[in-house]
Structures are given as structure tokens and as C-alpha cells.
Amino acid sequence: PFLPVLLCNPILATCRHGILLDPLITMSKPQPQSPPTITDMLVGGIRPHLYCLPILKAEQHRRALIGAATSGSPKFFLGTDSAPHVTQTKEAACGCAGVYTAHAAVEFYVTAFDMENALDKLEGFCSRFGAEHYGMPVVTTAQRSMTLEKKAWTVPATYSLGNNTTVTPLMGGEELPWSIVERS
């Protein structure tokens, strides 16, 4: 019998080739937080807000993952898997694994696609391939859409959750080059 396989968070360069070549592996969902490597988490001190499992071990794996996501293959589609752990638990002696990305997931993806000169492949990755994989209707731009603009903005350092708790987002306090300027 045919058993489709869905890989979430593929982190090895060899995964990309296996996914593309193996007809039994139907799809993969690279996450917006996947690009940081173990080195990124440790440069300049431990950066707990980049800590997410599984961890990319080397630059070659990061490059392969970005190459797969931006390839235009319908075997790769958007998956946000955002993990909004409160700042205090991320910065603890035994911090939680997971990265908060929901605040700018689309902007993270469009930035990666732009850097790879693959903006023409973004819509399929974000809007079509996942729906087709799950047998759901594809939402057309006439039904819902967003307009992105290459307009830099600074990600807030934290977001308040109330009760004196915050969540520190991926790239908190840093600049992203793309913005969502309209949603319909």
C-alpha cells in the first residue's frame, strides 16, 4: 500500500535530495525559523530565542533547506509551527525549545525567496502546494490576498502577553526588509 510521508523540519542536506527523488515522500514543511544554525545561536553569547529543535548543524544544511523551499517543487510548502514561549522560560537555565515566528512568518519567507531570486515561486509555496497536499480547495487571490512591499520595519523586541509576561519574537529588535502592506 502507498503510505505518504510528510517531513516536518527537515534539517539535513540529504533530506532535500531524498524528498525530491522518492515518490513515497510527498511533502516537506520547512519552518521560517529553520535557517539559523548552531553557530548562529552561539555567536556573541547564547541566543536562546533562536533555540529550536531540530538544530541545523552546518551551513550546507541551511543552504539545502532554503534551496528546497525556494525550488518551486510542490513537495515543499509553508509550515509556520510558531512556539510562543514566554521570555522568562526561554531565558531560564533550561530554556524551552521553540521559536516565535507568527508575528512575521510571511515576511521571513518572502525575505528568503527574495535572497534566492525566487519570488516567482513564493505564491505556490505559501498558497497552493499545502492545500493541494491536504486535498483542500486552493484559495484564489480573488478570495483572499496580501500585498507585500520591500519596505523595512523593525520587529518589536517583545510582545506583551499581559500579567507582566512577554514573548520575544524571532529577530526581535532587528530589521526585516519586507512588509505586508495590505490584506484582503
SULCORVEN-V603264 format. One record per pair of residues at least 4 apart in sequence whose ideal C-beta (glycine too) atoms are under 8 Angstrom apart, sorted by the first residue. I is the first residue (numbers start at 1). J is the second residue. D is the distance in Angstrom with one decimal. If there is no record, write none. Layout:
i & j & d
I & J & D
I & J & D
This chain:
i & j & d
2 & 24 & 7.3
3 & 24 & 6.9
4 & 24 & 7.1
4 & 25 & 7.9
4 & 26 & 4.2
4 & 27 & 7.8
5 & 24 & 5.9
5 & 25 & 4.7
5 & 26 & 6.4
6 & 26 & 6.5
6 & 27 & 5.2
6 & 28 & 7.3
6 & 29 & 7.2
6 & 133 & 7.6
7 & 15 & 6.7
7 & 19 & 6.7
7 & 25 & 6.6
7 & 27 & 7.5
7 & 28 & 4.4
7 & 29 & 7.4
8 & 28 & 7.5
8 & 29 & 5.0
8 & 31 & 7.6
8 & 79 & 6.3
8 & 81 & 7.0
9 & 29 & 7.4
9 & 30 & 7.3
9 & 31 & 5.8
9 & 34 & 6.6
9 & 53 & 7.9
9 & 54 & 5.7
9 & 81 & 7.5
10 & 15 & 3.8
10 & 16 & 7.1
10 & 19 & 6.8
10 & 28 & 5.0
10 & 30 & 6.6
10 & 65 & 6.7
10 & 68 & 7.4
11 & 15 & 7.0
11 & 34 & 7.1
11 & 54 & 4.8
11 & 55 & 7.4
11 & 56 & 5.3
11 & 57 & 7.6
11 & 61 & 5.7
11 & 65 & 6.9
12 & 61 & 5.6
12 & 64 & 7.6
13 & 17 & 7.5
13 & 60 & 5.2
13 & 61 & 5.0
13 & 63 & 7.6
13 & 64 & 3.7
13 & 65 & 8.0
14 & 18 & 6.1
15 & 19 & 6.0
15 & 28 & 7.3
15 & 64 & 7.6
15 & 68 & 7.9
16 & 20 & 6.4
16 & 64 & 4.7
16 & 65 & 7.0
16 & 67 & 6.7
16 & 68 & 4.2
17 & 21 & 6.0
18 & 22 & 5.4
18 & 25 & 6.5
19 & 25 & 4.9
19 & 27 & 8.0
19 & 28 & 5.1
19 & 68 & 7.0
19 & 75 & 5.4
19 & 76 & 7.5
20 & 68 & 7.7
20 & 71 & 7.9
20 & 73 & 6.3
20 & 75 & 6.5
25 & 75 & 7.3
26 & 75 & 6.7
26 & 133 & 6.5
27 & 74 & 7.9
27 & 75 & 5.4
27 & 76 & 7.0
27 & 77 & 6.2
27 & 129 & 7.3
27 & 130 & 7.8
27 & 133 & 4.8
28 & 68 & 6.9
28 & 75 & 6.2
28 & 76 & 5.3
28 & 77 & 7.9
29 & 76 & 7.6
29 & 77 & 6.2
29 & 78 & 7.1
29 & 79 & 2.9
29 & 81 & 7.5
29 & 130 & 7.7
30 & 34 & 5.3
30 & 65 & 5.3
30 & 66 & 7.9
30 & 68 & 6.6
30 & 69 & 4.6
30 & 76 & 6.4
30 & 79 & 7.0
31 & 52 & 7.6
31 & 79 & 5.8
31 & 80 & 6.9
31 & 81 & 5.0
31 & 101 & 7.3
32 & 80 & 6.3
32 & 101 & 4.6
32 & 105 & 4.9
32 & 108 & 3.9
32 & 109 & 5.9
32 & 170 & 7.3
33 & 50 & 7.6
33 & 52 & 5.2
33 & 99 & 3.9
33 & 101 & 5.3
33 & 108 & 7.8
33 & 170 & 5.6
34 & 52 & 7.9
34 & 56 & 6.6
34 & 62 & 7.5
34 & 65 & 5.5
35 & 56 & 7.5
35 & 62 & 5.4
35 & 65 & 7.2
35 & 66 & 6.4
35 & 112 & 7.0
36 & 40 & 4.0
36 & 41 & 6.2
36 & 50 & 4.5
36 & 52 & 7.8
36 & 56 & 7.0
36 & 62 & 7.9
37 & 41 & 7.5
37 & 55 & 7.6
37 & 56 & 4.6
37 & 57 & 7.0
37 & 58 & 6.6
37 & 59 & 6.2
37 & 61 & 7.5
37 & 62 & 5.4
38 & 42 & 6.6
38 & 55 & 5.3
38 & 56 & 6.8
38 & 57 & 5.8
39 & 43 & 6.0
39 & 59 & 7.9
40 & 47 & 7.2
40 & 50 & 5.9
41 & 46 & 6.8
41 & 47 & 5.2
41 & 50 & 4.6
41 & 51 & 6.0
41 & 55 & 7.5
42 & 46 & 6.2
42 & 47 & 7.4
43 & 47 & 7.7
47 & 51 & 7.6
48 & 90 & 4.7
48 & 91 & 5.5
48 & 95 & 4.6
49 & 90 & 5.8
49 & 99 & 6.8
49 & 100 & 7.7
49 & 168 & 4.8
49 & 169 & 7.7
49 & 170 & 6.8
49 & 172 & 6.6
50 & 99 & 6.7
50 & 170 & 7.4
51 & 55 & 7.8
51 & 90 & 7.3
51 & 95 & 6.1
51 & 96 & 7.9
51 & 97 & 5.7
51 & 98 & 7.8
51 & 99 & 7.4
52 & 83 & 7.2
52 & 97 & 5.6
52 & 98 & 5.7
52 & 99 & 4.4
53 & 97 & 4.3
53 & 98 & 7.9
56 & 61 & 4.9
56 & 62 & 5.2
56 & 65 & 7.2
57 & 61 & 6.2
58 & 62 & 7.5
59 & 63 & 6.1
60 & 64 & 6.3
61 & 65 & 6.3
62 & 66 & 6.4
63 & 67 & 6.1
64 & 68 & 6.3
65 & 69 & 6.4
66 & 70 & 6.1
66 & 112 & 5.6
66 & 115 & 7.9
66 & 116 & 6.3
67 & 71 & 6.2
67 & 116 & 7.3
68 & 73 & 7.2
68 & 76 & 5.3
69 & 76 & 5.3
69 & 109 & 7.6
69 & 112 & 6.7
69 & 113 & 7.8
69 & 125 & 6.5
70 & 112 & 6.5
70 & 113 & 5.3
70 & 116 & 4.2
70 & 118 & 3.9
70 & 121 & 6.0
70 & 125 & 7.6
71 & 76 & 6.6
71 & 118 & 7.7
71 & 121 & 7.2
72 & 118 & 7.1
72 & 120 & 7.9
72 & 121 & 4.0
72 & 124 & 6.5
72 & 125 & 7.8
74 & 124 & 6.8
74 & 128 & 7.6
74 & 129 & 4.5
74 & 132 & 6.7
74 & 133 & 7.8
75 & 129 & 7.7
76 & 125 & 6.5
76 & 129 & 6.9
77 & 125 & 5.8
77 & 126 & 7.8
77 & 128 & 7.9
77 & 129 & 3.8
77 & 130 & 3.8
77 & 133 & 6.5
78 & 105 & 7.7
78 & 109 & 6.5
78 & 125 & 5.8
78 & 126 & 4.9
78 & 129 & 8.0
78 & 130 & 6.0
79 & 130 & 7.5
80 & 101 & 6.0
80 & 102 & 6.3
80 & 105 & 4.5
81 & 101 & 7.8
82 & 99 & 7.4
82 & 100 & 5.7
82 & 101 & 4.6
82 & 102 & 3.9
82 & 105 & 6.9
83 & 96 & 7.5
83 & 97 & 7.7
83 & 98 & 2.6
83 & 99 & 6.0
83 & 100 & 6.3
84 & 98 & 7.9
84 & 100 & 4.4
84 & 102 & 7.0
84 & 161 & 7.9
84 & 167 & 4.6
85 & 89 & 5.1
85 & 90 & 5.1
85 & 95 & 7.9
85 & 96 & 4.2
85 & 98 & 5.4
85 & 100 & 7.2
85 & 167 & 7.0
86 & 90 & 7.2
86 & 161 & 6.5
86 & 165 & 4.8
86 & 166 & 6.7
86 & 167 & 5.9
87 & 91 & 6.0
87 & 158 & 6.2
87 & 165 & 7.3
87 & 166 & 4.7
87 & 167 & 6.2
87 & 168 & 4.7
88 & 92 & 6.6
88 & 165 & 6.9
89 & 95 & 6.6
89 & 96 & 5.0
90 & 95 & 4.9
90 & 96 & 5.9
90 & 168 & 6.4
91 & 95 & 6.4
92 & 96 & 7.9
99 & 170 & 5.1
100 & 159 & 8.0
100 & 167 & 5.2
100 & 168 & 7.0
100 & 169 & 4.8
100 & 170 & 6.2
101 & 105 & 5.0
101 & 108 & 6.4
101 & 169 & 7.2
101 & 170 & 5.0
103 & 155 & 6.9
103 & 156 & 7.8
103 & 159 & 6.8
103 & 169 & 4.8
103 & 170 & 8.0
104 & 108 & 5.8
104 & 155 & 6.2
104 & 169 & 7.1
104 & 170 & 7.4
104 & 171 & 7.3
104 & 176 & 6.0
105 & 109 & 6.6
106 & 110 & 6.1
106 & 126 & 6.9
106 & 146 & 7.0
106 & 148 & 7.2
106 & 180 & 6.2
107 & 111 & 6.3
107 & 148 & 7.7
107 & 176 & 5.0
107 & 178 & 4.8
107 & 179 & 6.8
107 & 180 & 6.8
108 & 112 & 6.7
108 & 170 & 7.2
108 & 171 & 7.9
108 & 176 & 7.4
109 & 113 & 6.2
109 & 122 & 6.9
109 & 125 & 7.1
109 & 126 & 6.6
110 & 114 & 6.0
110 & 119 & 7.3
110 & 122 & 6.1
110 & 148 & 5.5
110 & 178 & 4.6
111 & 115 & 6.4
111 & 176 & 6.4
111 & 177 & 5.8
111 & 178 & 5.5
112 & 116 & 6.5
113 & 118 & 4.7
113 & 119 & 5.4
113 & 121 & 6.6
113 & 122 & 4.6
113 & 125 & 7.5
114 & 118 & 7.9
114 & 119 & 5.7
114 & 150 & 7.5
114 & 177 & 7.5
114 & 178 & 7.0
118 & 122 & 7.0
121 & 125 & 6.1
122 & 126 & 5.9
123 & 127 & 5.3
123 & 128 & 6.8
124 & 128 & 4.7
124 & 129 & 5.5
125 & 129 & 6.1
127 & 131 & 7.2
127 & 138 & 6.8
127 & 139 & 6.6
128 & 132 & 6.0
128 & 138 & 5.3
129 & 133 & 6.3
130 & 134 & 6.5
131 & 136 & 4.5
131 & 137 & 6.7
131 & 138 & 4.8
131 & 139 & 7.1
132 & 136 & 7.9
132 & 138 & 6.7
139 & 143 & 5.0
139 & 144 & 5.2
140 & 144 & 8.0
141 & 145 & 4.3
144 & 183 & 7.9
144 & 184 & 6.4
145 & 183 & 7.6
145 & 184 & 5.3
146 & 180 & 5.2
146 & 182 & 6.5
146 & 183 & 4.8
146 & 184 & 7.4
147 & 180 & 7.2
147 & 181 & 5.2
147 & 182 & 4.0
147 & 183 & 7.9
148 & 178 & 5.6
148 & 179 & 7.0
148 & 180 & 5.9
148 & 181 & 7.1
149 & 178 & 7.1
149 & 179 & 5.4
149 & 181 & 4.6
150 & 177 & 6.0
150 & 178 & 5.8
151 & 177 & 8.0
151 & 178 & 7.3
151 & 179 & 4.5
151 & 181 & 6.9
152 & 175 & 5.2
152 & 176 & 6.9
152 & 177 & 5.3
152 & 179 & 7.6
153 & 175 & 7.0
153 & 176 & 6.0
153 & 179 & 5.2
154 & 173 & 7.0
154 & 174 & 7.1
154 & 175 & 5.3
154 & 176 & 7.9
155 & 169 & 5.7
155 & 170 & 7.7
155 & 171 & 4.8
155 & 172 & 5.5
155 & 173 & 6.6
155 & 174 & 5.8
155 & 175 & 7.5
155 & 176 & 6.1
156 & 169 & 7.0
156 & 172 & 6.6
156 & 173 & 7.7
157 & 168 & 7.1
157 & 172 & 4.6
157 & 173 & 4.2
158 & 166 & 3.9
158 & 167 & 6.6
158 & 168 & 5.3
158 & 169 & 7.5
158 & 172 & 6.2
159 & 166 & 6.4
159 & 167 & 5.2
159 & 169 & 6.4
160 & 165 & 7.6
160 & 166 & 5.7
161 & 165 & 4.5
161 & 166 & 6.3
161 & 167 & 5.9
168 & 172 & 4.8
171 & 176 & 6.4
